[in-house]
Amino acid sequence: MNYFLRLNVVSILYAIMVFVPLELMLNVYRISRITNWELSTVTTLSGIISLVGIIAGTILLYLLTNKWLNGRKRNYWTVILWVPYFVLFVYSFAALFPVTYGGDDPNPGSGLIAIGGLILYPLYILLINFVGMSGEDKSVSHPV
């Protein structure tokens, strides 16, 4: 049961790690309108926040995969388990903060970037799991 809980916590973190940058990218017009900041300022800040979040999240998830999940092959379930949490986060965000102003709709280019990122994200998770499993000390001391 403990491993199951850890696996789901890591999957939730994977979902948050893709959810936050995606929502920042899709809501630049809304953020700009609400804060009265220039669109270029909002775009730059959301890019910096996304980059810092991706770097910090990668380090955190690598360490958690290495420490909590103990290099098991069952870690690869995180490639699939992040999806329901991501859908839950997107649905909750859309329900809590609906688009009420037509000018807040994201442009179609953002949607294409989001689709491409979501297609490549499972490969990113596989890479973190693979590196996290191979990064462990698997040396076994044999008596001579």
N, C-alpha and C positions, 0 to 999 in steps of 0.2 A: 504493500500500500504506500509506503514511504517513497519508493521509486516512482510509482504512478503519479504522486503529487508533485515530485520534482520535475518529472517529464512535462507535466501540464504547466507548471510555473515557467519553465524554459520556453514552452510553446507560446505562452501569453506574452513573454518578453519579445519573442520573435515577431508576434503580431503587432505589438506596440511599436517596435522598431521600424516597421514599414508603414504603420498607420499615421504616425505623427508627421513624417516628412511628406507623405502623400496629401494629408489634409492641409498642411501649410502651403503646398504647391497649388492645390485646387482652390484655396480660399484667399488668394492674394488680393483680389478685388474687394472682398468683404472686409479683410483686415485693413486695407488702405482706406476704405470708406469710413469704418468705425473709428480708426485712430487719427484720421486726417493727415496721414503720412503720404509722401509721394510713393507712387507705385514702384519706382526703382529702389527706394529705401526698403520697402516691404519685401521685394524680391531678393535683395541682397541679404537682409536679415534672415529670411526664411532659408536661404541657401546656406548661410553660415550655421544656423541652428541645426539644419539637417545634416550637414557635414560633421559637426561636432557630435551629434547624436549617433550617427552611423559609426564613427570611430570609437566612441565610448561604448556603444552597444556591442560592437564586435569584440572588443577586449573583454567586456563583462560576460558575454555569452561564451567566449572561448574558455574563460576561467571557470564558469559554471558547468560547461560541458566536461571539462577536465576534472573538476572536483566532485560535482554532484552525480553525474551520470556514469562515471567509472568506466568509460570506454566500452560499453556494451553495444551490441549491434541493434538493440532496441532503440537506441538514440535516434536512428534514422526515421522513427515515427514523427519526429518533430517537423519533417519535411511536409507532412500532411496535416498534423495537428494544429498548426498555426492558422490554417484557413478558417475554421469555424470561429475562432476568437477574433480574427480580423473582420469577418462578416458581422459579428456581434458588435464590435467597436464602431464600424461604419454605420450600421443600422441605428445604434444608440446615438451617435453624433448627429445623424440626419434627423432623427426624431426630436432630439433636444434643441437643435439649432437649424430649423428648416430655412430654406432660401425663400425669403419673402420679398426681396427686391430683385427684379430681373437683371439688373446690372451686375449682380454678384455671381452669375453663372460663369463657370470656368470656360476658357476657350477650348476648341476641339484639339489643339496641339497638346494641351495638358493631359487630355484623356489618352492620347496615343502614347505619350511618355509614361503615364501610369500603367497602361496595359503592358507595355514593354518591360517596365520594372517588375510588375507582378508575375510576368512569365519567367523572368530571369531570377527572381528571388529564391525559388526552391534550389537552384544551383548554388546560390550563395550559402544557404543553410547546409547543403551537402558538404560544401567546402569547409565550413566551420566545424561540422561534425567529424569530417575526415581528419582535419588537422588536430582537433581536440582529442581524437582517439589515438592518433599516432604520436602526439606530443607527450604521452605518458611514459614514465620510466618502466619499461617492460623487461629490464635486465633481471635475470634469475641467477642467483649465485649457486653454482654447482660445486660440490666438493671435489677436490682434486684427487 
